[in-house]
Amino acid sequence: MRLAVDDWPPFVSHSLPGEGMSASLVSAIYERLGETVQYDYFPWKRTMQIGLGSPRYAGLMAVWRTAEREKLCHFSVPIGNTHGVLAYLKDDGVSAASLADLKGMRIGTVAGYSNGEQFDAMAARGELTAEEGLNDMTNLKKLLIGRYRAIVIERHVLQHLLMGSSFTRADRERIGVIDKLFAERSVHVCFQRNDEGARQQRRFNEAAREVDTVRLVREYWKRLDQSLAGTPVLMP
């Protein structure tokens, strides 16, 4: 079984045990089916193209579910939950109680990512100044040098990036977050929108019912939290 993925730690990453939390969960479900999974890494836009179109792949992960993507995917049961935040520099004093408060602010997003239907719609109408970057790492670096006033990023992803060697303790202490603008969302395997994809979706979902996914996810986050014990908690 082959799935196209984008390196998105801690959910999917070749640098983490089990290739990340979501990958560990997917591998456990396929183990129940007596199969192994190969995760092939590409930039996100390429992940979407290959995962949806190549006959060598069953699909891609980890994907947020949207009305538009329902036309492209047979979605699996959830393989993780995410919570987007708005990250900013504390000395800039960004404040926002709603998305409307972000008007006129240059905001970094990742090309091809969905940031929720309301944000995406406002950006498409030009009500928000959203600039697409290559990935979260690039956006975070641009935030720190002042290219963006804020970026949209998943909270676990932000915490994981900041604890890595690319950033210092001083960098971590400069970052603040606003966590009330985006709802928690689940991520899924996106199986190709064809008969084989529908079959794969049914097999996967049936096997998932026989796996204690809640326990596996809890144990993975616990291990990750222990590794992050020395990293300051991000505060608004």
Secondary structure, DSSP 8 states (H G I E B T S, - for coil): -EEEE--BTTTB-TTSGGGSHHHHHHHHHHHHTT---EEEE--HHHHHHHHHH-TT-SEEEEEE--TTGGGTEEE-S-S-EEEEEEEEEGGGT---SSGGGGTT-EEEEETT----HHHHHHHHTTSSEEEEES-HHHHHHHHHTTS-SEEEEEHHHHHHHHHSTTS-HHHHHHEEEE-SSS-EEEEEEEEESSHHHHHHHHHHHHHHTTS-HHHHHHHHHHHHHHHTTTS-----
